[in-house]
Amino acid sequence: MDYLDVAGVVAGPRLVFDGTDPATGATVRTTVYSGYVTLAHNRAWRGAVRGTDTQPIAFFVPDSAPYPQPPATLWLELSLRRIRTTANPGLVTFGSDNPQVAVAADPRGGAHQWLQISFQNPIYENEHVELNYRVTVQE
């Protein structure tokens, strides 16, 4: 059982740009996915938490196109949007650690692969956390 649960993922606008690579002349498609993820304290969780504890979090980008092959380039930006804590703010670590984006197999099975974001999030006295994400994919 985890201290924080993914309470929801809200997709923002998805932007698609077609262009040309100036070095090779090849056609390049760039897709930008954006939105935010909400993490909420799991009220059923019982246990002690230290100020330095983190929890691994992972979620699929909800409006991700299926990727049969990993794209040529993936970039991820993850930033703090909102936080509600019950501790003194001087004791709380804000933000996330080691954010990554990858193409992962559909957990329901099948041949499709989707964009998955993963990171470590501090959990000490965090009741509600919202993080903005922006994933840029170049094919």
Secondary structure, 3 states (H helix, E strand, C coil): CCCEEEEEEEECCCEEEEEECCCCCCEEEEEEEEEEEEEEECCCCCCCCCCCCEEEEEEECCCCCCCCCCCCEEEEEEEEEEEEECCCHHHCCCCCEEEEEEEEECCCCCCCEEEEEEEEEECCCEEEEEEEEEEEEEC
